[in-house]
């Protein structure tokens, strides 16, 4: 078996996934959250805050990969990013109708609605998540099933806290010329004018109708992270910069330099499910070693090749 369940000292459960090439991932059943993804060189590709890590499970900004359901951010009346990230998931005994994974480096976890959830969001659902670790890549396949006799709608997000060398040296390509909602300006709508997204201040934007492939180019690490997605038409880009980070619990003042969120989301047009209908999304993160910072890699080949 390429995964195992480990009990932490505080009684919480963590699943460690490994694959033959040497990469690893760690998943908490609390929140269904990926808290670590290391490549075959044991380099950590996700950001996790060093101040308190996972000691305060209700703190949003603890890093890793968060599942935001049934609401992303404040796009609705529920708590910020919904309640799935604060619930205890279980290993899924029956992940059908998804075909069996091709690799043992894969787990299926499940969150079902409870009476407590029903008081907050009066709908019955099953939220499944398959997490698969492969050579140089991490794949998440979320599925939401409506298990009641009425229609419901929701927004959804996979929030990726990526570890970067210095956010001021990062380029995000694939979102140029697109419309976005600027959260910092009361969600006003703008059109991206730059040929790539770079960072010299706080950014919090929802890019709309984005392509299936986005590149995050890290000059200093000579590495490009490629995000591929399906069923999640929007993308959120976020960094708190130096002022906002000081008022965020559990983040050190300088940690903003190491964080970049590029998220796969469905926000502008909520997903609507009829009774017994199921929605499926797909996200793949992969690392590409590159020497782009020395001019030897054409980033458009990364995006469109």
N, C-alpha and C positions, 0 to 999 in steps of 0.2 A: 504493500500500500504506500502511495506517495504522499499521504497526508496523515496527520495524527492530531488528536485532541489533547491539549495540555491544560491542566488546572492551575491557575495562578494562586498566589498566596491569599488574595482577597476573595477566593471562591469563584471568580469568573472563569469562563472557558475561552480558550484561544485555540484556533486550528492552524497548524503549520503545514503548508504545502511546499513540496519540493519537486524538482524535475531533474532528469538525468544530467542535463547540461550544467547544473550547479546553481541555478537561480532558485529563489525561495519567496514565499509570500506568507503573511500572517493575517488571520481574520478573527475578529472578535464576534462571538455570538451576540453580545450586547451591541445592538445597533446594526448588525450585519456589516460591520465596518472593516475594510482592509486597512491595517495599520502599518504594514511594511511590504515593500516589494524590492528585492535585491536581485541584481543581474548576476551573470556567471562570474563576474569579478568582485562580487560581494559589495558592490556600490549601491547605496540606498537611493532609490528613485522617487520616493515619496517624502514629503515633509511631515514630520511630527514634532510638535513643540517640546522643548526640553525642560520647561518650567514645571509642568505638572503631569504631562503625558495624559494618561487615561484615568487619573485618580478622581476626576470630577466628571462622571459620565454625561451630565446634562450641559456641559460646556461645549458650545458649537465648535470653536476654533481649536480643535485638538489634532487636526491634520488627517493624513491618510486619504481614504476614499469614502465619502459619505453617500448614503442613499437617502434622497430627499423625497418623501411621499407622505401624504397625498397632496403636498403643496411644496413648491420651491420658493424659498425666500419669503417675502411678504406679499406674494401674488395671490392673496386670498385672506380669509378671516381666521385661519388657524395659526398655531404657533409657528415661529420662523422655521422654515425648512421642514415643517410637518413633524409627525411623531414617530415615524418608523425608525429614525436614528436613535431613539431613546427607549426602544423596546427590545425584549429578549427574543431572539430568533432561535430556531432549532434546525438540526440537520433534517433535510427533506427526505422522508422515506419513499416518496413516489414522485419523482420529478417529471413524469409524463405530462403532456405529449411530446416533450423535448426528447430527441433521440439520445441514447446513451452516449456519454463522453467518449471520445476516441483515445483519451489518455487517462491514466490513473491520477494525474496531477490536476484533479478537478473535484470540486465539491458543490453540492446543491444545498442551499439553506432556505428556510421558509418562515414567513410571518403571517399569521392569521389574525383577523379582527377579533376583538374581545368585547365584552359588555362595557368595559371602561372606555375603549376606543369609540364605541357606538354613541356614548354621551357627547363626545367631542365632534365626531364625524359620523353621521347616522347611516353608514353603509357597510355591508358585509363583503369582505374581500379576502383573497389569498395573494400574497406577494411572494414570489419565488425569485431566487437569485442563484445563477450558476457562475462560479468563479473558476476559471481555467488558467493554469500557468503553463506557458510554453517557452521554448528557447527564445529569449529576447522579447517576450510579449506577455501581456496580461489581458485576459478577456473577461468581461462581465456581461451576462445576459439576464436582464431583469424581465419578469413577466408579472402582470397584474390580471387577476381573474375576478369578474363580477359574479358572486355566488348568491345574489339576492334576486328578487323578482321585479326590480325597478332599475331604471337607467341611472348611472352616476358618472360624474366627470372629475378629473383631477389633473394637476400639473405634476411634473416629475423631473428629477435631476440626479445625475451622477456627478458629485462635486469632487474634483481631483485636486488635491493639494500636492503639487509637483515640487520636488526639490531642485532648486537651481543654484548656480554658482553665485550670481549677482543679478537681480532682476533688471537692473539698469543696463545690463549687457545682453538682454534676451530679445529676440525677434519672434513674433508670432505671425505666421503667414497662412493665407487662405481665407482671411476675413475682410480683405480690402474690398472697397466699393460697396459693402453691404450696409443696410440700415441697422441701427442699434438703438436701444433704449438706455439712456444715461441715468442710472440710479442716483447719481450724485446731483442730478438736476431734475428731480421730481419725475423721473421716467420720461422725460422729453425725448422725442425721436430725432435722430441725426443720421447722416450718411458718412461712413468712414472714408476719409480723403487720403490717408497715408497709404504708401505701398506696402507697409507692414506695421504691425502694432509694436511700438517700443514704449519704454516706461521711464518717466521722469517725475511722476507724482501719483497720487491715489487714482486707481481705476476700478470702476464697478459698472460693467456694461452687459446688456443682454443683446447679443448679435442675433439677428432674425434670419430664418431660412438659410442656414449656413451649409457649406458643402460637406460631403461625407468624410473629408480628409483635411486635417489641419496639422501644420508643422510648428513645433516649438524649438527654436534653434538656440542652443547654449554655446556661445563662442568660447568661453573659458574652458568648459569641459570637453570641447570638441565633440559634442553629442547633439543629435537631433531626436526629440521625442515626436513620434507621429501618432496622432489620435484619429482613429477611424470610427465612424458611428452610423447606426441605422435606427430609424424610428424615433430619433431624438433630434428634431429639426433645428433647434436653437443652440447657441453656445454662450456661456457666461465667461467673461474674463475679469479677474479680480486680483487686486493687490492693495493692501491698506496704506502703504508708504509710511513715512516716519512719524507723522502726527497722529493718524488714526490708530496705529499700532499701540500707542501709549495708553489708550483707553480700552483696549481689548484684554479681557482677563486671560491669564495663562500664556501670554506671548511676551517674550523679552523685546526690549526696544529695538534691537538690531536684527531681530528675526525676520522682519519684513523683507530684507534683502534676499532671503533664502526661499521665499514663498512665491509661487505663482499658481493661481487656480485657472484652469481652462476646463470648463465643464460641458458635459453633454446633457441637454435639457429639452423639455417640451413645455413651453411657457406661454407663448403668444396665443396658440390655439390649444386649449385644454383637450386632453384625451377623453373621449366619451365611450363608455362600454354599455352595451345592452345586457340584459340578463344572460348569464353563462358565457358571455363573450370574454375573450382574452386578448390583451395587448402584449407585444413583445418588443423590447429594445435590444440594442447591441452596441457595445463599446470595446474597442481594442486599443491598448496602449503598447507601443513598441519602441524600443531604443535603437537608433541607428548611429553607429560610430561615424564621425565625419571630421573633415578638416576644413569645414566651411570658413572658419575664421582666418584661414590662410588663402582663401579664394579658390579652393580646389573643388568645391561642391556647389553645384547650381541648386539652390533651394527649390526651384520650380520642378526639378526632377524628383525631389523628395515628395512634393505635393501631388504632382500629376503623373509621375512615372509609374 
